Amino acid sequence: MTISQDDAVASARRSANERGWRWEEPIRVTRSRRFVFFGRVTYAVGTNTAKRGCHGRFVIDGEDGSILEAHWLPR
């Protein structure tokens, strides 16, 4: 069973707080699959999408909500 978009955002926010990264709105969430019609579901969550710099980018596993990738993009 896949997690919801809200659960993915909560997981990304928790991860940002653990790393000491700022969480800035607005955010963008995209849901995708490994292949077009099948494969593992992932969510990509990006923070501060309206401005340059200080972006957090998280890729979350859609099955268990674990963080697959976390990147801080200062500029």
NORPE-V791370 format. One record per pair of residues at least 12 apart in sequence whose ideal C-beta (glycine too) atoms are under 10 Angstrom apart, sorted by the first residue. I is the first residue (numbers start at 1). J is the second residue. D is the distance in Angstrom with one decimal. If there is no record, write none. Layout:
# NORPE-V791370
i->{I:I}
j->{J:J}
d->{D:D}
This chain:
# NORPE-V791370
i->{1:1:1:2:2:2:2:2:2:2:2:2:2:3:3:3:3:3:3:3:3:3:4:4:4:4:5:5:5:5:5:5:5:6:7:7:7:7:8:8:8:8:8:8:8:8:8:8:8:8:8:8:9:9:9:9:9:9:9:9:10:10:10:11:11:11:11:11:11:11:11:11:12:12:12:12:12:12:12:12:12:12:12:12:12:12:12:13:13:13:13:13:14:14:14:15:15:15:15:15:15:15:16:16:16:16:16:16:16:18:18:19:19:19:19:20:21:21:21:21:21:21:21:21:22:22:22:22:22:22:23:23:23:24:24:24:24:24:24:24:24:25:25:25:25:26:26:26:26:26:26:27:27:27:27:27:27:27:27:28:28:28:28:28:28:28:28:29:29:29:29:29:29:30:30:30:30:30:30:31:31:31:31:32:32:32:33:40:40:40:40:41:41:41:41:42:42:42:42:42:42:42:43:43:43:43:43:43:43:44:44:44:44:44:44:45:45:45:45:45:45:46:46:46:47:47:48:52:52:53:53:53:54:54:54:54:55:55:55:55:55:56:56:56:56:57:57:57:57:57:58:58:59}
j->{62:63:64:31:40:41:42:43:61:62:63:64:65:41:43:60:61:62:63:64:65:66:31:43:62:65:29:30:31:43:45:60:62:29:43:60:62:65:29:31:41:42:43:44:45:58:59:60:61:62:65:67:23:27:29:43:45:47:58:60:45:60:65:43:45:58:60:61:64:65:66:67:27:29:43:44:45:46:47:56:57:58:59:60:65:67:70:27:45:47:56:58:58:65:67:45:56:58:60:66:67:70:45:47:56:58:67:70:72:67:70:56:67:70:72:72:47:54:55:56:58:70:71:72:47:48:54:55:56:72:47:48:56:47:48:49:50:51:54:55:56:47:48:49:50:46:47:48:49:50:51:45:46:47:48:49:50:56:58:44:45:46:47:48:49:50:57:43:44:45:46:58:60:42:43:44:45:46:59:43:44:60:62:44:59:62:62:61:62:63:68:60:61:62:63:59:60:61:62:63:68:69:58:59:60:61:62:65:68:57:58:59:60:68:69:57:58:59:60:67:70:58:71:73:72:73:73:73:75:73:74:75:72:73:74:75:71:72:73:74:75:70:71:72:73:69:70:71:72:73:70:71:71}
d->{9.4:7.7:9.9:8.7:9.3:4.9:9.8:9.2:9.4:4.5:6.4:9.7:9.6:8.4:7.9:7.8:8.3:5.9:7.4:7.6:5.0:10.0:10.0:9.4:9.5:9.7:5.5:9.6:6.8:6.7:9.1:9.9:9.7:9.2:8.8:8.5:9.3:5.7:6.5:8.1:9.6:8.8:3.8:8.9:6.1:8.3:9.6:4.6:9.0:7.3:6.9:10.0:9.9:6.7:6.2:8.1:5.9:9.8:9.2:8.7:9.9:9.7:8.2:8.5:8.3:7.7:5.3:9.0:9.5:4.6:7.6:6.6:8.1:8.5:8.0:9.3:4.0:9.0:7.8:7.4:9.0:4.0:9.0:6.2:9.6:7.4:8.2:8.9:8.4:8.8:9.3:9.0:10.0:9.5:8.9:9.3:8.5:6.1:8.5:9.5:5.0:5.8:9.3:7.2:5.3:7.5:9.9:8.0:8.8:9.4:9.5:8.5:9.8:6.8:7.5:9.6:8.2:8.7:9.6:5.2:9.7:8.4:9.8:5.5:7.8:7.8:6.2:9.8:7.6:9.3:5.8:8.5:7.0:5.4:3.9:8.9:8.9:7.8:6.4:8.4:8.1:7.6:7.5:8.8:8.4:9.3:8.3:7.6:5.5:5.4:9.3:6.2:6.4:5.3:7.9:6.5:9.9:8.9:9.8:8.0:7.4:4.7:8.4:9.7:4.6:9.4:9.7:5.9:7.2:5.3:7.9:9.7:9.3:9.0:7.1:4.9:8.3:8.3:10.0:5.5:8.2:9.8:7.3:7.1:9.5:9.0:8.5:7.1:6.7:6.7:9.6:9.4:7.9:3.0:6.9:5.6:6.5:6.3:5.6:9.3:6.7:9.2:8.1:7.3:4.5:8.3:6.0:9.0:9.6:7.0:7.2:5.4:7.8:9.7:8.7:7.4:4.6:7.9:6.6:9.8:9.8:7.9:9.6:9.0:9.7:9.6:9.2:9.7:6.9:7.4:6.0:4.4:8.3:7.7:6.5:8.0:8.2:7.6:4.2:8.2:8.9:7.5:7.4:5.9:7.6:7.5:7.4:4.5:8.0:6.4:5.3:7.8:8.8}
